[in-house]
Amino acid sequence: MYNLIRAELFKLRKDRSFHVLLLIIAALSVAYPLLYYIDNKSGGKPQFTGAEFLIKFVASNGYVIKFSIAALAGFFIASEYTTGVMKTVASSGNDRGRLYAAKLIGFSAGAMMISLIFPLVSLAEVSMLSGFGQLPEGVDAFFLPRVLGLTLLYTAAYAAIGALFTAVFTESGKTISFLMVFFLMINTILGGLGEYIPVLTTVYDYSVFKLLGDIGKTRIDGGDLPALLLVPLLTIVVSGLLGVLVFRKKEIK
């Protein structure tokens, strides 16, 4: 298993699509706060400090996570079905469950790295331009590590979902298109259906799709923290097990 994970991490380091995604997200992370800086300066408005920018715009990182996972799933995983690499690996004699788990770990590691680019790069840039400043009153010193930790956890949960659907579709185009639409529309769909099927409201309230927007809250009640931690962990486990079942039964051509 260790060698399988090492192989996936090695492929990740060499994967061009991963490098391109890193560069694109890094460029956007530099441009996004710079536009606000120029606009505020030309309009005579007070500038954001690093801490203020992170608190106000950390929710925007959710779109980065969704976009990067959809793209990386299509190029890093699904492309191996098209090129025949997956067939070769699946016929190597290794257990398919271990192969899938190793692939999921490598994929999740790449997605988690990308998910930290926007908050860290934008925080560093705005801090250099306007200073880090101070956290607002009522925001504890653990805000930054909590946000980054939950970002990694929820990215891993979304990656597990992305890997599951990649095993279903196996084609890059279909995988990217479906995941883009799914991640962008699932909140609206579950929220709308919840008006007619009340149980779906509860499902939505305790799903990673809803809770992803809560990780940037400046205050998290002690009663909310267990759900914020357990929901993504359960999502990883359930999606991972379903992915293994699909991968084991999949006829890889």
C-alpha positions in Angstrom: 0.0 0.0 0.0 2.8 2.4 0.9 4.4 1.8 -2.6 1.1 2.4 -4.3 0.7 5.8 -2.5 4.2 6.8 -3.3 3.6 6.0 -6.9 0.5 8.2 -6.9 2.2 11.1 -5.2 5.1 10.8 -7.7 2.6 10.9 -10.6 1.0 13.9 -9.0 4.3 15.8 -8.8 4.9 15.0 -12.5 1.3 15.7 -13.7 1.2 18.8 -16.0 -2.5 19.5 -15.3 -1.7 19.7 -11.6 1.1 22.2 -12.3 -1.2 24.2 -14.6 -3.9 24.3 -12.0 -1.4 25.5 -9.3 -0.3 28.3 -11.6 -3.8 29.4 -12.5 -5.1 29.5 -8.9 -1.9 31.2 -7.8 -2.3 33.9 -10.5 -6.0 34.4 -9.6 -5.0 34.6 -5.9 -2.6 37.4 -6.7 -5.0 39.3 -9.1 -8.1 39.1 -6.9 -6.9 41.1 -3.9 -4.8 43.4 -6.2 -8.0 44.5 -8.0 -9.6 45.4 -4.6 -6.4 47.3 -3.6 -6.3 49.3 -6.8 -10.1 50.0 -6.7 -10.0 51.1 -3.1 -6.9 53.3 -3.7 -8.4 55.0 -6.7 -11.8 55.5 -4.9 -10.2 56.8 -1.7 -11.6 53.9 0.3 -9.8 52.4 3.3 -7.7 49.4 2.3 -8.3 45.9 3.6 -5.7 44.5 6.0 -4.6 40.9 5.6 -6.7 39.7 8.4 -9.8 41.6 7.2 -9.4 40.3 3.6 -9.1 36.7 4.8 -12.2 37.0 7.0 -14.3 38.7 4.3 -13.3 36.6 1.3 -12.4 33.1 2.7 -15.8 31.9 1.5 -14.7 32.5 -2.1 -12.2 29.7 -1.7 -15.2 27.3 -1.9 -15.4 28.0 -5.6 -11.7 27.4 -6.0 -12.1 24.0 -4.2 -15.0 22.9 -6.5 -13.3 24.1 -9.7 -10.0 22.5 -8.9 -11.4 19.2 -7.8 -13.6 18.9 -11.0 -10.6 19.8 -13.2 -8.1 17.6 -11.4 -10.4 14.6 -11.3 -10.8 14.8 -15.1 -7.2 15.3 -15.9 -5.4 13.3 -13.2 -7.7 10.3 -12.7 -10.1 10.0 -15.6 -7.4 10.5 -18.2 -5.8 7.3 -17.1 -8.9 5.4 -18.2 -8.6 6.9 -21.7 -4.9 6.3 -22.1 -5.1 2.7 -20.9 -2.9 3.3 -17.8 -5.8 2.4 -15.5 -6.3 -0.9 -17.3 -2.6 -1.8 -16.9 -2.6 -0.9 -13.2 -5.8 -2.8 -12.5 -4.4 -5.9 -14.2 -1.2 -5.7 -12.2 -2.4 -8.1 -9.5 -2.9 -5.5 -6.8 -6.2 -5.4 -5.0 -8.5 -2.9 -6.6 -9.6 -1.6 -3.2 -6.0 -0.6 -2.4 -5.5 0.8 -5.9 -8.5 3.0 -5.5 -7.5 4.1 -2.0 -4.0 5.0 -3.2 -5.4 7.0 -6.1 -7.8 8.8 -3.7 -5.0 9.7 -1.3 -2.9 11.1 -4.1 -5.8 13.0 -5.7 -6.8 14.4 -2.3 -3.3 15.5 -1.5 -3.2 17.5 -4.8 -6.6 19.0 -4.2 -5.7 20.0 -0.6 -2.5 21.7 -1.8 -4.5 23.7 -4.3 -7.1 24.6 -1.7 -4.6 26.5 0.4 -3.2 28.7 -2.3 -5.9 31.3 -2.3 -6.1 31.9 1.4 -2.3 31.9 1.9 -1.3 33.8 -1.2 -4.0 36.5 -0.8 -3.3 36.8 2.9 0.5 37.3 2.2 -0.1 39.7 -0.6 -2.6 41.9 1.2 -0.4 41.9 4.3 2.5 43.1 2.2 0.4 45.9 0.7 -1.5 47.0 3.7 -0.2 45.1 6.7 -1.7 42.1 8.5 -3.6 44.3 10.9 -5.5 42.8 13.8 -8.3 40.3 14.1 -11.6 42.0 14.9 -12.9 41.9 18.4 -14.4 38.6 19.2 -12.3 36.7 16.7 -10.0 34.3 18.6 -6.4 33.7 17.7 -7.2 30.2 16.5 -9.3 31.5 13.6 -6.6 31.2 11.0 -5.5 27.6 11.9 -9.1 26.6 12.2 -10.0 27.9 8.8 -7.0 26.3 7.2 -7.6 22.9 8.9 -11.3 22.8 8.0 -10.4 23.8 4.5 -8.1 20.8 4.2 -10.8 18.5 5.7 -13.6 19.7 3.5 -11.4 19.6 0.4 -10.7 15.9 1.2 -14.4 15.3 1.5 -15.1 16.9 -1.9 -12.2 15.0 -3.4 -13.7 11.7 -2.2 -17.0 12.7 -3.9 -15.1 13.7 -7.1 -13.2 10.4 -7.1 -16.4 8.5 -6.8 -18.0 10.1 -9.8 -14.8 9.7 -11.8 -15.0 6.0 -11.2 -18.5 6.1 -12.6 -17.9 8.2 -15.7 -14.2 7.3 -16.4 -14.0 10.0 -19.2 -12.3 13.3 -18.7 -15.0 15.4 -20.5 -17.9 13.8 -18.8 -16.3 13.8 -15.4 -15.3 17.5 -15.5 -18.7 18.6 -16.9 -20.7 16.6 -14.4 -18.7 17.6 -11.4 -18.8 21.3 -12.4 -22.6 21.2 -12.7 -23.1 19.0 -9.7 -20.9 21.1 -7.3 -22.4 24.4 -8.5 -26.0 23.3 -8.5 -26.3 20.8 -5.6 -27.0 23.5 -3.0 -29.8 25.0 -5.1 -31.3 21.6 -5.9 -31.3 20.3 -2.3 -32.5 23.7 -1.0 -35.4 23.8 -3.5 -36.4 20.2 -3.0 -36.3 20.7 0.8 -39.4 22.9 0.5 -41.4 19.9 -0.8 -39.6 17.1 1.0 -38.7 18.3 4.5 -36.3 15.5 5.2 -34.0 16.8 2.5 -33.7 20.0 4.4 -32.1 18.1 7.3 -29.9 16.2 4.9 -28.8 19.4 3.3 -28.2 21.2 6.6 -25.8 18.3 7.6 -24.0 17.9 4.3 -20.6 19.1 3.3 -22.3 21.2 0.6 -24.0 23.4 3.2 -21.3 23.3 5.9 -18.5 24.3 3.5 -19.9 27.8 3.7 -19.6 27.8 7.5 -15.9 27.1 7.9 -15.1 30.8 7.5 -17.4 31.9 10.3 -15.6 34.1 12.9 -17.5 32.4 15.7 -18.3 28.7 15.9 -20.4 27.5 18.8 -19.2 24.5 20.7 -22.4 22.6 19.6 -21.7 23.2 15.9 -18.1 22.1 15.9 -18.8 18.3 16.1 -21.0 18.5 13.0 -18.3 20.5 11.2 -15.8 17.8 11.9 -17.9 14.6 11.7 -19.8 15.4 8.5 -16.7 15.6 6.2 -15.1 12.6 7.9 -18.3 10.5 7.3 -18.4 11.8 3.7 -14.9 10.7 3.1 -15.5 7.2 4.5 -18.9 6.7 2.7 -17.8 8.1 -0.6 -14.5 6.2 -0.4 -16.3 2.9 0.3 -18.8 3.5 -2.6 -15.9 4.4 -4.8 -14.1 1.1 -4.0 -17.3 -0.9 -4.7 -17.8 0.9 -8.1 -14.1 0.5 -9.0 -14.1 -3.3 -8.1 -17.1 -3.9 -10.3 -16.0 -1.6 -13.2 -15.0 -3.2 -16.5 -12.0 -1.2 -17.4 -11.3 -1.1 -21.1 
